[in-house]
Amino acid sequence: QVGLMESGGGSVQSGGSLQLSCAVSIPQGRRYCLAWFRQALGKEPEGLASLTEYNQPTSAPSVKGRFTIDENNAKTNIYLYMNDLKVEDTAMYFCVAKFGYCPAGVGEADAYAYWGPGTQVTVSS
Protein backbone atom coordinates (compact mmCIF):
# COMPACT_ATOMS: atom_id res chain seq x y z
CA GLN A 1 0.00 0.00 0.00
CA VAL A 2 1.37 3.40 -1.01
CA GLY A 3 0.44 6.56 0.87
CA LEU A 4 1.41 10.10 -0.13
CA MET A 5 0.32 13.32 1.58
CA GLU A 6 1.67 16.75 0.67
CA SER A 7 1.86 19.79 2.92
CA GLY A 8 3.53 23.18 2.99
CA GLY A 9 1.83 24.96 0.14
CA GLY A 10 0.59 28.51 0.46
CA SER A 11 0.88 32.02 -0.90
CA VAL A 12 4.19 33.77 -1.33
CA GLN A 13 5.47 36.83 -3.15
CA SER A 14 7.67 36.62 -6.20
CA GLY A 15 11.27 35.97 -5.21
CA GLY A 16 10.26 34.15 -2.04
CA SER A 17 10.80 30.57 -0.94
CA LEU A 18 8.65 27.64 0.14
CA GLN A 19 9.35 24.15 1.39
CA LEU A 20 6.90 21.42 0.45
CA SER A 21 6.79 18.15 2.37
CA CYS A 22 5.32 14.80 1.47
CA ALA A 23 4.68 12.08 4.02
CA VAL A 24 5.54 8.84 2.27
CA SER A 25 4.38 5.33 3.07
CA ILE A 26 5.78 2.80 0.61
CA PRO A 27 6.60 -0.90 0.98
CA GLN A 28 10.30 -1.48 1.39
CA GLY A 29 12.22 -4.17 -0.43
CA ARG A 30 11.19 -3.02 -3.90
CA ARG A 31 12.83 -0.54 -6.20
CA TYR A 32 10.83 2.68 -6.34
CA CYS A 33 10.96 6.25 -7.54
CA LEU A 34 9.48 9.34 -5.87
CA ALA A 35 8.96 12.65 -7.61
CA TRP A 36 7.30 16.05 -7.53
CA PHE A 37 4.99 17.22 -10.28
CA ARG A 38 2.92 20.34 -10.65
CA GLN A 39 -0.10 21.24 -12.69
CA ALA A 40 -1.17 24.78 -13.42
CA LEU A 41 -4.74 25.59 -14.42
CA GLY A 42 -5.38 24.53 -17.99
CA LYS A 43 -1.96 22.95 -18.43
CA GLU A 44 -0.53 19.45 -18.49
CA PRO A 45 1.31 18.09 -15.45
CA GLU A 46 4.97 19.01 -15.37
CA GLY A 47 7.67 16.90 -13.74
CA LEU A 48 9.98 18.88 -11.45
CA ALA A 49 12.33 16.49 -9.68
CA SER A 50 12.68 12.80 -8.87
CA LEU A 51 14.50 10.69 -6.29
CA THR A 52 15.42 7.01 -6.33
CA GLU A 53 15.25 4.82 -3.25
CA TYR A 54 19.03 5.34 -3.03
CA ASN A 55 18.54 9.12 -2.70
CA GLN A 56 19.78 9.92 -6.20
CA PRO A 57 18.07 13.15 -7.29
CA THR A 58 17.24 14.49 -10.71
CA SER A 59 15.83 17.96 -11.42
CA ALA A 60 14.04 19.13 -14.54
CA PRO A 61 15.98 21.73 -16.54
CA SER A 62 13.12 24.20 -16.13
CA VAL A 63 13.63 24.41 -12.35
CA LYS A 64 17.24 23.34 -11.90
CA GLY A 65 19.07 25.72 -9.61
CA ARG A 66 15.82 26.91 -7.99
CA PHE A 67 14.11 23.68 -6.86
CA THR A 68 15.78 20.86 -4.91
CA ILE A 69 14.37 17.46 -3.92
CA ASP A 70 15.52 15.70 -0.77
CA GLU A 71 14.36 13.13 1.74
CA ASN A 72 14.85 12.46 5.44
CA ASN A 73 17.07 9.64 6.69
CA ALA A 74 14.10 7.54 7.75
CA LYS A 75 12.70 7.77 4.21
CA THR A 76 9.32 8.78 5.62
CA ASN A 77 9.26 12.23 4.01
CA ILE A 78 10.46 13.86 0.85
CA TYR A 79 10.80 17.57 0.38
CA LEU A 80 10.81 20.12 -2.41
CA TYR A 81 12.79 23.24 -1.58
CA MET A 82 11.72 26.06 -3.85
CA ASN A 83 13.65 29.32 -4.08
CA ASP A 84 13.30 32.48 -6.15
CA LEU A 85 9.67 31.67 -6.86
CA LYS A 86 8.03 33.26 -9.87
CA VAL A 87 4.40 33.96 -10.72
CA GLU A 88 4.55 31.17 -13.30
CA ASP A 89 5.33 28.67 -10.50
CA THR A 90 1.72 29.02 -9.35
CA ALA A 91 0.20 25.54 -9.54
CA MET A 92 -1.01 22.53 -7.61
CA TYR A 93 2.01 20.52 -6.52
CA PHE A 94 1.87 16.74 -6.24
CA CYS A 95 4.05 14.10 -4.64
CA VAL A 96 4.04 10.98 -6.84
CA ALA A 97 5.49 7.48 -6.78
CA LYS A 98 6.10 4.46 -8.96
CA PHE A 99 7.68 1.08 -8.48
CA GLY A 100 10.68 0.27 -10.58
CA TYR A 101 13.38 2.54 -11.98
CA CYS A 102 13.04 6.30 -12.16
CA PRO A 103 12.37 7.39 -15.76
CA ALA A 104 15.08 9.26 -17.63
CA GLY A 105 14.92 12.85 -16.50
CA VAL A 106 11.83 13.10 -14.32
CA GLY A 107 9.60 11.37 -16.85
CA GLU A 108 5.99 11.85 -17.82
CA ALA A 109 3.03 12.00 -15.46
CA ASP A 110 1.52 8.75 -16.69
CA ALA A 111 4.67 6.86 -15.62
CA TYR A 112 3.69 7.39 -11.99
CA ALA A 113 0.84 5.27 -10.64
CA TYR A 114 0.50 6.87 -7.21
CA TRP A 115 -0.39 10.52 -6.55
CA GLY A 116 -1.02 12.49 -3.40
CA PRO A 117 -3.99 14.91 -3.23
CA GLY A 118 -1.74 17.92 -3.89
CA THR A 119 -0.97 21.21 -2.23
CA GLN A 120 -1.57 24.62 -3.82
CA VAL A 121 1.26 27.10 -4.32
CA THR A 122 0.35 30.64 -5.33
CA VAL A 123 3.02 33.18 -6.18
CA SER A 124 2.02 36.83 -6.50
CA SER A 125 3.94 39.69 -8.07
Order of alpha helices (4+ residues) and beta strands (2+ residues): beta-beta-beta-beta-beta-beta-beta-beta-beta-beta-beta
